[in-house]
Structure formats: C-alpha cells, structure tokens
Amino acid sequence: MSSSNMWRSGSFQNNPYLKKDARQQRAKQIPPLAPAERQEVEEAFDLFDADRTGMIDYHELKVALRALGFPAKKSEVLQIVQRYDVD
C-alpha cells in the first residue's frame, strides 16, 4: 500500500481525536476508501500502535513515517502531532 493511500482513510472523517476543523477540511479532500483499502489502513495502523491504545503517539508516528520511507525530522513529527492531537 502506498503512503498516499494511508491518508485517504475514511477514518479521518469520523475520527474524534482530530480537531473538528481538521476533520471537516480532510473530509472535503479525501474520497472514501473501499472496504479492502480501509482494512489495509487499519492493519497498518495496528502495526505501529505498539502499546495498543488505539492512538499513535509521537514515537510511534516517527517509527511509522520512517518505515514508510519519509525522513522524519523531530520538528516535523511534532508539527503533525500538534496539528492533529487533541489531548
């Protein structure tokens, strides 16, 4: 699965952990996934949710980004966390 497909996840549209304005903006930009694609995203998420909390923390996100081939700088990962984390 390509990294761009991960960001097409329909779970962004209904994710209570994203700020409302971020959810609304993503919902306008992301077409819904087919059931098989959604299953792939959920399986990939589970691989990186090491502590099985149902959320990915800073360290898990950094590992996920690097595994997907993105050079994850600390400042960039922190920006992602600050933008999408509500707690």
N, C-alpha and C positions, 0 to 999 in steps of 0.2 A: 504494500500500500504506500502510495506517495505521501509526502508530508502535507501537500496541499489538500489531499482528501481528508486528512485529520481535521482540518479547520472548517470543513464543510459539515461537520457534525450537527445534526438537528438538536443535540442536547444543549448546544449553546442557546437555542431559542427558549428553552424551558428551564435552564439552569438557575436555581435560586441563589447560587453563590456568586453570580455575576451581578454587577450593578444594573439597575433597571435600564438606564440609558444605553449601556453597553449591550445588553440583551436586545433592545429594540433596534439598535444600529446593526448588529450582527444578523438579526432576523431578516432585515431587508436585503442583506448582501448574500446570504448563504442559501442556496437551494436545498431542499430536504434530501436526506440520504435514503437510498434504498435499504430495505431491511438487512441485506447481506453486508452492505457498507457500514451500517450502524453497528452490527455485530463485530466487525473488524475493528472499529474505533474503540468499542467497549473492551475488547480483548487487549488491544494495545494499551489502553488506559490502565487496565488491571496489571499489566506487566510493570508499569512504572509506579503504581501506588503500593510501594513496598510495605507500608505499615497498615494497609487495608482500611484506611479511614474513609474512603470514598472521595477523597480530595488529594490533590498533588501539592506538596509543599515546595519550598524553594529548591531544596537539594534534589528532590525527585524530578522537578521540572528541568533542572540543569542537566541531570543524567539523561532525561528523555530527549532534550534538544540535541545533546552531543551524540546520542545513539542514532538520531535521525540525520546526522551529518551537518548540523548547524553549529558553527563556532559560538559557544555560549559564554559571552563575557558576563562577569558578575553584574555590572551595571545594567546590561540589557535584560538579564533574568529578573533583576529587582524591579525594573520598569514594568515588565509583564505582570509580575506578582502584584505590584501596586495598582495597576490598571484594572485587574480582574478579580482580585481578592477582596472580599467584603468583611473579613474579620481579622 
